[in-house]
Structures are given as structure tokens and as C-alpha cells.
Amino acid sequence: MMRRRGMGVVGTAVVVGGAAHYGAKKANQSAAADEQAQQAAYEQGMAAAQQAAPAPAAPAEDDPMAEVQKLAEMHTAGILTDEEFAAAKAKALGI
């Protein structure tokens, strides 16, 4: 009776299947670790952005151009007369 050498078809299938399972398990673990690292980096970035973001600047009350624009809108709407508009504009511009 002749003996076969090696593992044979079934033995090879078991080894390959085991290696494939182990490789897939490691790949899943690595993917989960990568996802956790990305989530942590995202959260750190968001925290840094919230701390670094300056508060929105309040509109300057004494901005002469903004005041003149408001006066012009009021003049166009008919709220101010020509004389009132001219006087308020001169006051806003410091003339």
C-alpha cells in the first residue's frame, strides 16, 4: 500500500480556510481600530474648531457708511424728507 505524502486536499483546505478566517478577523479588527481613530480625530478637530472660532463681531454702531445706508433706505421708503436725510447724513459723516 502506498502512502500519500503531504496533507492532501482536505488538509490543504483546512489550512487555507483557517488562514483566510484569521486574516479576515485581523482585517476587521484593523478596520474597527481605524474607524475609532478617525472618530477620535474628528471629535478633537470639532472641539478645537469650537474653541478657536471667534465670536461673531457685533456690527459697529458708529460705522458711518452703514448709518448712511440706513438713512438712504429710510429716505427711499419716504420716512425721511430730503432735508432730514441731508442733515442726518451730514451728522453721520461728521460734516
Secondary structure by P-SEA (a helix, b strand, c coil): ccccccccaaaaaaaaaaaaaaaaaaaaaaaaaaaaaaaaaaaaaaaaaaaacccccccccccaaaaaaaaaaaaaaccccaaaaaaaaaaaacc
